[in-house]
């Protein structure tokens, strides 16, 4: 993948942000896996480009990209993602592809606890998130087929869920930075600690707080460690004083935009994620990509290598540590893994 200059990438990202069409799709009487219901469930989205149908009325150029935990679809309009992937001649050129960037259930502009229900909001899980997204795409946007379903981190896990929930919906799946099995070990431990930091705060008050509970600061700190990597952190903070400044600034800024109930819900949503029991059912070609400096998906576990052999048509790539990688966040750097995506797309059937 040919990277753009910084100025060109910034101009492209600014243009993409201005041109992106935002919308909301409301699902009536959505029933959750838990048995709870909402009279109206809103899924927010941004689209770039135009859908194109073949002679049979099947959309052939749609690309869905799912964001990570706590993120939004519009984060992909950044210079480092959209500026590298969506521009003229790039792999996901929006003059050629119809790119769909949803805000997952519980996130961004979609329905979430902080809208008013707080801790009374239905206890959604990843199956609910994927099903709501699927309804938004098929019923709201009238897209009946995907060229690619991609995703980073949480979106990575959703790509695996799409693979067995809707096995013929996409030509290819590209999960970035996850494993197709239940969250265990350090990954689950950190999530459990983050949730407990919030729930155990005396001022959490059953979710009916008037100011953000103190435990949210600790949870945000855990999230920083979870999503970064030692080389990146050392470069950011080569001295003691700089380290103190970096982490305090990160937490202070995140506290301005993070709600404790939202955070609690979106980490708890992963509680029953486990595609490992469905891998043989995923017949769509898969390109799974992880990076060797990913703190929550470390290569020494060898989990993906073992599981990927059970997927009928799958390739797994482990990106080695370099000056370009950013730990878990490498998932959002197509300049790093774009050549693998290019090779994968060349193997998909012509449409």
C-alpha positions in Angstrom: 0.0 0.0 0.0 1.4 3.4 -1.0 1.4 5.8 1.9 0.5 9.4 1.3 2.6 12.3 2.6 1.4 13.7 5.9 -0.1 16.9 4.4 -1.8 14.9 1.6 -3.1 12.4 4.2 -4.4 15.2 6.4 -6.1 16.9 3.5 -7.7 13.6 2.4 -8.9 12.8 5.9 -10.4 16.3 6.2 -12.1 15.9 2.9 -13.4 12.4 3.8 -14.8 13.7 7.1 -16.6 16.5 5.2 -17.9 14.2 2.5 -18.9 11.3 4.8 -22.7 10.9 5.0 -23.9 10.4 8.6 -27.2 8.8 9.5 -29.2 6.8 12.0 -31.2 3.6 11.6 -33.8 2.9 14.3 -34.7 -0.7 15.0 -38.2 -1.2 16.5 -38.6 -3.5 19.5 -35.1 -4.9 19.4 -34.9 -8.1 21.5 -31.5 -8.8 23.2 -29.9 -12.1 23.8 -30.6 -11.5 27.5 -34.4 -11.4 26.8 -34.6 -7.7 27.4 -36.1 -5.4 24.8 -35.8 -1.7 23.7 -38.8 -0.1 21.9 -36.3 1.8 19.8 -32.6 1.0 19.2 -30.6 3.6 17.2 -27.5 2.6 15.3 -25.4 5.6 14.0 -23.2 5.3 10.9 -21.0 7.1 8.4 -20.8 6.1 4.8 -18.3 7.0 2.1 -18.8 6.3 -1.6 -21.7 4.8 -3.5 -23.1 1.2 -3.4 -23.0 -0.6 -6.8 -25.2 -3.5 -7.7 -24.6 -6.2 -10.3 -27.2 -7.4 -12.8 -28.9 -9.5 -10.1 -29.3 -6.5 -7.7 -26.5 -7.7 -5.4 -24.2 -5.0 -3.9 -20.7 -5.9 -4.8 -18.5 -3.1 -3.5 -19.5 -2.6 0.2 -16.9 -2.6 2.9 -17.8 -2.6 6.6 -15.2 -1.6 9.1 -15.9 -2.2 12.8 -14.2 -0.1 15.5 -12.6 -1.0 18.8 -14.0 -0.9 22.3 -15.0 2.6 23.3 -14.4 3.9 19.8 -16.6 5.2 16.9 -16.7 4.6 13.2 -15.6 8.1 12.4 -12.2 7.4 14.0 -11.3 5.6 10.7 -11.4 9.0 8.9 -8.1 9.8 10.6 -5.0 10.6 8.5 -3.3 7.3 9.6 -6.3 5.1 8.5 -8.6 6.9 6.0 -5.7 9.0 4.7 -3.8 5.8 3.8 -6.7 3.5 2.8 -9.6 5.6 1.3 -7.8 7.9 -1.1 -7.5 7.8 -4.9 -5.8 4.6 -6.0 -5.6 3.2 -2.5 -6.9 -0.3 -1.6 -10.3 1.0 -0.3 -10.6 4.0 -2.6 -14.0 5.4 -1.9 -14.5 6.2 -5.6 -14.6 2.4 -6.0 -15.9 1.1 -2.7 -18.9 1.9 -0.5 -17.4 2.1 2.9 -19.7 1.7 6.0 -18.4 2.9 9.4 -20.9 2.1 12.1 -20.9 3.2 15.7 -21.4 -0.1 17.5 -24.4 -0.5 19.9 -23.4 1.2 23.2 -20.9 3.5 21.5 -20.7 6.9 19.9 -24.0 8.1 18.4 -25.8 4.8 18.8 -28.1 3.9 21.7 -26.1 3.5 25.0 -26.5 3.6 28.7 -25.5 7.3 29.1 -28.5 8.3 26.9 -30.7 8.0 30.0 -31.3 4.4 31.1 -27.9 4.2 32.8 -27.5 0.8 34.5 -31.1 -0.2 33.4 -29.9 -0.3 29.8 -30.2 -3.9 28.4 -27.1 -6.0 29.0 -26.1 -6.4 25.4 -23.4 -8.7 24.1 -21.4 -9.1 20.9 -24.1 -11.2 19.2 -26.5 -8.3 19.8 -24.1 -5.8 18.5 -23.5 -7.7 15.3 -27.2 -8.4 14.8 -28.1 -4.7 15.2 -25.3 -3.7 12.8 -26.5 -6.3 10.3 -30.1 -4.9 10.4 -28.8 -1.4 10.0 -26.8 -2.4 6.9 -29.4 -4.7 5.2 -32.6 -2.9 6.2 -31.4 0.6 6.7 -28.8 1.0 3.9 -30.3 -1.8 1.7 -26.9 -3.4 1.3 -27.5 -7.1 0.8 -23.8 -8.3 0.4 -20.4 -7.2 1.6 -17.1 -7.3 -0.3 -15.2 -7.2 3.0 -16.1 -7.1 6.6 -13.1 -5.7 8.6 -12.7 -4.8 12.2 -10.1 -3.6 14.7 -10.0 -5.1 18.3 -13.6 -5.3 19.3 -14.5 -5.0 15.6 -12.0 -7.8 14.9 -14.0 -10.0 17.2 -17.2 -8.9 15.5 -15.7 -10.0 12.2 -15.4 -13.5 13.5 -19.0 -13.4 14.8 -20.2 -12.3 11.4 -18.4 -15.3 10.0 -20.7 -17.8 11.7 -23.8 -15.7 12.2 -24.0 -14.7 8.5 -21.7 -17.1 6.7 -22.6 -16.0 3.1 -22.9 -12.3 3.7 -19.3 -11.3 2.8 -16.7 -12.3 0.2 -13.9 -11.9 2.8 -13.3 -11.2 6.5 -10.3 -9.3 7.9 -10.1 -9.4 11.7 -7.3 -7.2 13.0 -5.9 -7.7 16.6 -7.9 -10.4 18.3 -8.2 -14.2 18.7 -11.3 -16.3 17.7 -11.8 -17.7 21.2 -13.2 -16.7 24.6 -11.3 -13.9 26.4 -9.2 -15.5 29.1 -5.8 -15.0 30.8 -4.5 -11.4 31.0 -7.0 -10.1 28.5 -10.0 -11.1 30.7 -8.2 -10.2 33.9 -7.7 -6.6 32.8 -11.3 -6.3 31.7 -12.5 -7.7 35.0 -10.3 -5.3 37.0 -11.6 -2.3 34.9 -15.2 -3.3 35.5 -14.5 -3.8 39.2 -12.8 -0.5 39.5 -16.1 1.1 38.4 -18.5 -1.2 40.2 -16.6 -1.1 43.5 -16.5 2.7 43.6 -18.6 3.9 46.6 -19.8 6.8 44.4 -20.9 4.5 41.6 -24.3 4.4 43.3 -25.8 1.6 41.2 -25.1 3.6 38.0 -27.0 6.7 39.2 -24.1 9.0 39.8 -24.1 12.7 39.3 -20.3 13.0 38.6 -18.1 10.2 37.2 -17.2 7.7 39.9 -13.5 7.8 41.1 -12.9 4.2 39.9 -13.2 5.4 36.3 -9.8 6.9 36.5 -8.2 3.6 37.4 -10.2 1.8 34.7 -8.9 4.3 32.1 -5.4 3.8 33.3 -5.7 0.1 32.8 -7.0 0.7 29.3 -3.9 2.8 28.4 -1.6 -0.1 29.5 -3.8 -2.6 27.7 -3.7 -0.8 24.3 -0.1 0.5 24.1 3.3 -1.2 24.1 6.6 -0.8 25.9 8.6 0.6 22.9 5.9 3.1 22.2 5.6 4.1 25.9 9.4 4.5 26.2 9.5 6.7 23.2 6.6 8.8 24.5 8.1 9.1 28.0 11.9 8.6 28.1 12.1 10.3 31.5 10.4 9.8 34.9 8.8 13.3 34.7 7.6 12.8 31.1 6.1 9.4 32.1 4.1 11.0 34.9 3.0 13.8 32.5 1.9 11.5 29.7 -0.2 9.2 31.8 -1.9 11.9 33.8 -2.7 13.9 30.6 -4.1 10.8 29.0 -6.4 10.0 31.9 -7.5 13.6 32.4 -8.4 13.9 28.8 -10.2 10.6 28.7 -12.2 11.5 31.8 -13.7 14.4 29.9 -15.3 12.2 27.3 -15.9 8.8 29.0 -19.0 7.7 30.9 -18.6 5.0 33.5 -21.8 3.1 32.7 -20.9 3.1 29.0 -17.4 1.8 29.7 -18.7 -0.9 32.1 -21.2 -2.1 29.5 -18.9 -2.1 26.5 -16.3 -4.2 28.3 -18.9 -6.5 29.8 -20.3 -7.1 26.3 -17.4 -9.4 25.6 -18.3 -11.8 28.4 -19.7 -14.6 26.3 -17.7 -14.1 23.1 -16.3 -17.4 21.9 -16.1 -18.2 18.1 -13.9 -21.2 18.8 -17.0 -23.5 18.8 -18.0 -22.3 15.3 -14.7 -22.1 13.4 -15.6 -24.9 11.0 -18.8 -23.1 10.0 -16.8 -20.0 8.8 -16.6 -20.7 5.1 -15.8 -17.1 4.1 -12.1 -16.5 3.3 -10.3 -15.0 6.3 -7.2 -12.8 6.7 -6.4 -12.5 10.4 -3.7 -10.1 11.4 -2.1 -9.5 14.8 1.1 -7.7 15.8 3.9 -9.2 17.9 3.9 -6.3 20.4 0.1 -6.6 21.2 -0.1 -6.6 25.0 -3.5 -8.4 25.1 -2.9 -10.8 22.3 0.8 -11.7 22.8 2.4 -14.0 20.2 3.9 -16.4 22.8 0.4 -17.7 23.5 0.2 -19.2 20.0 -3.6 -19.2 20.3 -4.5 -18.0 16.8 -2.0 -20.3 15.1 -3.7 -23.3 16.6 -7.2 -22.2 16.0 -6.8 -20.9 12.4 -6.2 -24.4 11.1 -9.9 -25.2 11.8 -11.1 -22.4 9.6 -11.6 -23.8 6.0 -10.1 -20.8 4.1 -7.9 -18.7 6.4 -4.5 -17.0 6.6 -2.9 -15.7 9.7 -0.2 -13.0 9.7 1.8 -11.9 12.7 3.3 -8.5 12.1 6.8 -8.3 13.7 7.7 -5.5 16.1 9.2 -2.4 14.3 9.4 1.3 14.6 6.1 1.4 12.7 4.1 -0.9 15.0 2.1 0.5 17.9 1.2 -2.5 20.1 -2.5 -3.3 20.0 -3.1 -0.1 18.1 -1.2 -1.4 15.1 -4.7 -2.6 14.0 -5.4 1.0 12.8 -2.3 1.4 10.7 -2.9 0.2 7.2 0.5 1.5 6.2 1.9 -1.4 8.3 -0.4 -4.3 7.2 -1.9 -2.9 3.9 0.3 -5.1 1.7 -1.2 -8.2 3.2 -4.7 -6.8 2.6 -3.8 -6.1 -1.0 -2.6 -9.7 -1.5 -5.8 -11.1 0.2 -8.1 -8.9 -1.9 -6.4 -10.3 -5.1 -7.5 -13.8 -4.1 -11.1 -13.0 -3.8 -13.4 -13.9 -6.7 -13.9 -11.2 -9.4 -17.3 -9.5 -9.2 
